[in-house]
Amino acid sequence: MDTCVYSKLNRFIPASFKFIKSGCSPATIRQDIAAGITVGIVALPLAMAFAIASGASPATGLFTAIIAGFIISGLGGTRFQIGGPTGAFVIIISGIISRHGYEGLILATLMAGIILLAMGALGLGKLLQYIPYPVTTGFTSGIGILIFSTQVKDFCGLNIAHLPADFLPRIKACAQALPYADTVTLGLGLLTVISMLLVRRFIPRIPAPFVGIALASIVTWAFGLHTETIGSRFGGIPTALPDPVSFSGISLLQLKTLIPEALTIAILAGIESLLSATVADGMSGDRHNSSNELMAQGLANIGSALFGGLPATGAIARTATNIRSGAYSPLAGIIHTLTLILFIKVCAPLASMIPLAGLAGVLMLVAWDMSELHRIKRLLFAPKSDSLVMLIALLLTVFVDLTVAVEVGVVMAAMLFMKRMSQLTDVHSLDTGLPREEIIDRTNGHEKVVVYEINGPMFFGMAQRFVDVMSFTRKKPEIIVLCMRNVPTMDATGIEALETVIRRAHTQNIKILLSGVHPRIRKIMTRLGTDKLVGPENIFPDFSTAVAKTVLHEDSSYPKCVHPAQNIPTHA
């Protein structure tokens, strides 16, 4: 098979297939079993907590972790990725459910899965890596703040009939009800958080969320405490996986309405899964396949939607736990899903006794970790533009919408990047290297030949500045030589700006010569007809040839201005 074709097909081969082919020893299998059980114990309370916080049932979170987690581990592009519901989706899911109902969420998740499949097939995974760090920090911290605020009600046992969806009304409602908090519920929440912090501090190898939930449940059962539990609110957890969902009766208008939600789910799932894979690479020294990972994420979300589950993605904390627990291959992720299935089959009745205050405590600690206050503080000392982007993304996430935050954050970051790039591109006059008496017109004292050197990309961010610099109002030369050896690329706007300067020069009887044009740029000029406008005979490989062949003589002893790729001395 052709090497190029094999390389393209190889990026779609799941990591699990490669490890099956290479073989596993009994020792590595034991490692994967131990790591998978550990991650399953960690995922158990988190899957239920994220589902409840999203406005769904705890069983839905478990089903999502099982179905999507199995597909992500079995078909993904990294050895260690653990998939399932995550905190980043909590606010998005609750918003979609409030606007379109649970059926709308399922359909949006299915559409997002198809979008992720297309993104992976087209190799768009690398594009998601260009979303700036201040933007991801801003919206991740904003999500953490929102999750924290949604858990105050269950953590404190507040008597609020309907918790407002918007941040400020929600904070106001919680503040008004806080004096009447239920002390038993608040005590269970504090017990969960304190026990998790102690476990993290002194015995970090034990899953802290599981310890916190188990301790709160035992105390609730042992003392017969009257507090809201999974059983009292949701009626417990079923002991079998749900039947596939029927998608009959879907209208084109409904699909059109859900496109923004599906795109939001797909983009966020792509960002978080690839970020998780990158973190896994850093911890393990491995290297993930972004295209294959996105396709696995797409299949996972389609599978989750078919069984009425939630949007899923790679979970950073669970993936890191998987690696720290000694996982060797994707088998660990599959074992993690089998652990959850075993819990549903055997321990589902026990889940009814889990207090919601305990799950709220787990989510509050997760939200605190997501807020990453140390990163926010660090970014405040970064360049002002980056700090501004981060703060705007954070505030928009909290007070407006996550989708708006990402869109505005990316646009702002792109505009600031273009501004910085335009500042790097410089247009300045250059000494011709010719004797003064040969370039001065004795009749009017004007220079016959003027040289301008362009350093940097010619793109839309600096096109107008180039046109302004090249405006001659008084002392007009006979010839302008544009030295382009340091121009690595040109976009359509840059070409248009160059043509504007050429046309303006021609109307003033000024001749334009181009030197040191990169071959790639020369091809673009040929396709767009720019070479005909300037004249193919006026495009030269170096400055001295341009001058010698048009106005002076054939002497090529002058300093040359050529592209660095050419083995010819360049102008200083």
Buried (B, 14 or more C-beta within 10 A) or exposed (E): EEEEEEEEEEBBBBBBEBBEEEEBEEEBBEBBBBBBBBBBBBBBBBBBBBBBBBBBBBBBBBBBBBBBBBBBBBBBBBBBBBBBBBBBBBBBBBBBBEEBEBBBBBBBBBBBBBBBBBBBEEEBBEEBEEBBBBBBBBBBBBBBBBBBBBBBBBBBBBEBEEBBBEBEEBEEBBEEBEEEBBEBBBBBBBBBBEBBEEBEEEEEEEBBBBBBBBBBBEBBBEEEBEBBBBBBBBEBBEEEBBEEBEEEEEEEEBBEBBEEBBBBBBBBBBBBBBBBBBBBBEBBEBEBBBBBBBBBBBBBBBBBBBBBBBBBBBBBBBBBBBBBBBBBBBBBBBBBBBBBBEBBEEEBEBBBBBBBBBBBBBBBBBBBEBBBEEBBEEBEEBEEBBBBBBBBBBEBBBBBBBBBBBBBBBEBBEEBBBEEBBEEBEBEEBEBBBEEEEBBEEEEEBBBBBBBBBBBBBBBBBBEBBBEBBEBEEEBBBBBBBBBBBBBEBBEBBBBBBBBBBEBBEEEEBBBBBBBBBEEBBEBBEEBEBBEBBEEEBBBBBBBBBBBBBBBEEEEEBBBBBBEEBEBEBBE
